[in-house]
Amino acid sequence: MKANFLSFLATAALGFGLVSINAPAADAPAKPNIIFILSDDVGMGNIGCYGGAFKTPNIDALAAGGTRFEHCFANPLCGPSRATCLTGRYLFRTGMLTNQSAREMHTNEIMVPKVLKPAGYVTAQVGKWNQLPLQPSEWGFDEYLRFQGSGKYWASQEKNYTQNGKTVELGDRYLPDVMHEFLIDFITRHKDQPFYVHYAMSQMHTQMMGTPDTTTGRKGDLYAENNAYMDKLVGRLVAELEKLHLREKTLLVFTGDNGTARGAAAEATVEDKAISGKKGDLLEGGSLVPLIFNWPGVTPAGKVLKDLTDFTDFLPTFAELGGTKLPEGVTIDGHSCAAQVKGEKGTPREWIYMQLGQQWYVRDAGWKLTGTGALFDMSGAPFVEKVVASDSSDEAAKSARVRLQAVLDQLNPSGMSKVVSNTKADRKAKRRENKEKRKPKAAEPATSPEAK
Ligand SMILES: [Ca+2]
């Protein structure tokens, strides 16, 4: 009788639109497990549900059962992008301006695992790590499996990997499978406490090698085969979570560390059109990446958001969902998307900031202004970025220039004392300077003013 009455209430409420069908499941935990899947060199054109040219049924299923963002911006290269998503801070603050900035990155930065630790999270890093300084454990990860370099698949490229400080021979195993097995072992051992995993996949970084599923062996097929294998690994992870009864307790996040790389960018179209730019540049294609949040029973299913988000947003999002505080005395640039993860409107960003080396821009929904003062009309993005003449009398353009310049003035990336240039020429000059310093100094002439 009681059950029938409750059933009637639920039906009536649904009928009158009083209950959201996306309301959290009764057994949804307050703190989700978080698995952050960071694919490598994967832009929107690699993913089917973004209108991409490749079939990705498992990733598409995550989007169908969750919420995907259409305007997520990563830094255009691997190292800076990873520093940003792990610290929640822009490059001019962390010092990780380029892929060669490991020596400049401040080792007192605080990464996600240290933020989640006080909330009882156990944490692991899996996969690529090479551009960042120190070992994952030194940033607070409880366990890790990392390899050296990028895009590693077989022992012919890299003989060993490192697991919790120990060198392990890869042998004839396939590294992405080894990473998957480490991940599953970690979550199985820790299934009774909240966990966070930074899962940095090998795919789709070059050098493209055959996968265990490769059948044709034709070089031209390798890219699509690897894209399919990346998707298969995501599907295998979802299946394992279901087997462990962890699916409802786990937030899966799928994204890419930068846009599609040169060589594949022309192939990775969106709705059959090439997007502007590619990995490594400050056009849309350098930074625009897929972003899917999927926490069954909590994240609305099939929702597509136009909200702007950038790679600083993950740390505050995870901190809020984990019920823990942000680091004190540290400027966090990210805006939490926890509300959107739960299906609420939240307070979406009005702009995102993007930087690589000594170049940067700020972008809002319709316009983009670079650090050198070039304004772009982004109404045709991601396919067209239309430069606006500096003397344009268009009121909307003039107003955008003022608005976005005010953001750049406030961030002041060039004025930050810790901004360092790190071009090849700079590094050569620094080496020369250090060499000079090491040379034994000649005795000062007696008449030198300094000697007095
Ligand atoms: Ca990358």
Residues whose N, C-alpha, C, O or C-beta is under 5 A from the ligand:
A	BS01	CA	D40 D41 C78 D257 N258
